[in-house]
């Protein structure tokens, strides 16, 4: 990770869980970064979104439910994982 990527990640880590922020629901566990990537392609530090442990890996989380069900349930833009990046960029613009 280079210096610019590190600065970006630090800003993202300072945000709240993208789901908890929008739906006001309780978040559980520490904040985790989820990498948005197509298939097994190289992950970019600019394509990360903040999710609490539950919304990342838990039963109501992206990995727990699967991407399609998660995006439908939480009305993620375009019903795609990339929509989480839109939300993260909006949140960063507000800081």
N, C-alpha and C positions, 0 to 999 in steps of 0.2 A: 504494500500500500504506500503510495507516494504522499507527499505533504498535502496536496490539493484534495486527494481522496480522503485523507484523515480529517481535514477540516469539514468536509461535507458530512462524513459519518458522525462527527461530533455534533453537528447541527441536528441531524436526524435523531440521534440518541436523546437529545434534549426535548424532543417532542413527546406527546402522549401517544398511547396506543391508538392507531388509526380507527379502529372499530369503537373502542371505548369513548373516544372523543366525539364521534358522530352519533352514537346511540345511547350514550350516558350510562351504559351498563357497567356493572362492576368488572374490573379487570383483576386478574389474579396472576401472581408471579411477576418476576422481573421482566423488564422490557427486553425484547429480543429483536434482532434485525432479521428480516426475511429478504432473501435475494430473489428478485424477479428475473427469471431467465428462461429462455426458450429451450426446452429439452435439456441436453447435457452441455450446452454451450458454456463458454467461460463466463463466470459471474462478474459483474461490474459493481464496484463499490458505489457507483452513482445510481444503481438500480436496487436500492434497499428501502424497505418500509418498516416503520416501528410497529410491532405488535407485542402485546403482553404474552406471557407464556401460554395462557389459556387460548387466546385467539390465534396463536401461532401453531402450537402442537397439541393442544387439548381437544377434548371431545367436540367443542364448538369452534374449533380452530381450523385454519386453512389445511394443515396436514392431517388433522383428525377427521374432518368431513370430506376432504377432497376439494380441489380448486373449484369445480363447477358448482357444487352444492353451497360452498362457502360464499362464492360471488353472488349467487342467486339470493341466498338468505339475507345477506347484508347489503344487497342492491349496489354492489361495486360497479362503477361506471363500465359500460360495455359488457358487463357480466364476464369480465376477464381479469386475470391477475394484474395486468398492466394498468388497470383502473386504480389500483392501490397507489401506483406511482403518481397518478394525477392528484389524488388526495394528499399524498406526502408533499408534492410540490406546492399545492395550495397552502398547506400548513406552514411550510417553510417561508412562503411569501408573506405570511401574517406575522412572522417573528422579526 
